[in-house]
Amino acid sequence: MARDELNFLELLQTFRRGELLREMDTRLAEVLEAIQETGNSGEITLKLPLKVNKAGQIECVPQVTAKKPRRELGAGIYFLSDDARLSRRDPNQGDWLDEVESRRDAAE
């Protein structure tokens, strides 16, 4: 005689003919690829909300979420000019290239 009861693993395997496992597998692959690209951590969450419907049956609508790590952009270094604008050049530091050119011009 066949057993009708499902354990947790059987529930996951048989839910919508394997659709839940395929979804989880897809999310796992996406998170692992993002981890490989970024070196940061990610996660996959499976929620199995169970509720009793009006007919007394148990309904389950799984929720699968994935947090893929994002690549950080890193810091950019800028200086603030006297007129409150961003600049890549430090306004408090002289330009050494101009100094070298003026010495060359003077030597000629």
N, C-alpha and C positions, 0 to 999 in steps of 0.2 A: 504494500500500500504506500502510495506517495505521501510525502510529508508536505503539508500546506504552509506551515509557518516559515517565515523568512528571518534569518539573522541579519545583522547590520551589513555585512559584506554582500550577502545575497540581495538585499534591498538596493545597494548601490549598483550591483552588476545588472540587475533586471529592470531598473527604473527606465521606463519608456524604451525598452529593448536596447539598453546600453547607451542611450543618448547622454545621460548624466556623466558616465565615465568618459565618453568622447569629449564632452565639454571640459571636464576637469583636465584631461590629457592635453587639450589645446591650450588651456590657460597655463598649465605647467610648462609647456614648451616655450610659450611667450615670455614667461617670467625668467626661465633659465637663460634664454637668449639675451634678455635685457641685463641679467646679472653678468653674463660673460662680457657684454659690451661695456658695462659701466664699472664693474667691480663692486657695486653696492648691493644691498640686500633687498629682497622682495618677499611677497607672501601671497598665498592663495587661501581663501576662506570659503568653506562650504557650510551653509546653514540649511537645516532641514526643519522648517516649521511644520508642525503637525497640528491639525485642528479637526474637530468633529463637525461634519456637515449636518444638514437638517435630516438626512436619512440615517444618521448614526454611523456613517462611514468615516474613516480617517483619510483626510486629504493632506497631501504633501506637495508643496511647490518649492523645490530647491532653489537656493540663491547661491550662485557661484560668483565670487569676486576675486580679482587679481590686482595686486599692487605691484606694478613693474617699477623697478628703480629707474630714476632719471639721471642722465649725465649732467653733472654740475658744470656750469659755464666757467667757473673760476673767477678770480678777481681781476679787475682792470684798474690800472693806476693812472690817475689824472691829477691835474693841478688846477687850482682856481685862480683865474686871472683877476686883475684889479677891477675889471668891469663885470665880475661875477659870471664868467663863462668858463666852461671846461677847456682844458688844454692838455696836450701830451707833453708839452715842454714846461719845465719848471721856470717860472718868471723870475725867481730869485737867483738863478744860476746863469752866468754868462755863457755865450756860445763859444766853445773852444775852437771850433772850425774857423770862425771869423778871426780869432786871435792868431792862429797858425797862418792864415792867408795874409794878415797884415804884416807879420814878421817876414814872410817870403817876399812880399812886395817891397819892404824896406831894405832887404838884403840885395835886391837886384839893382 
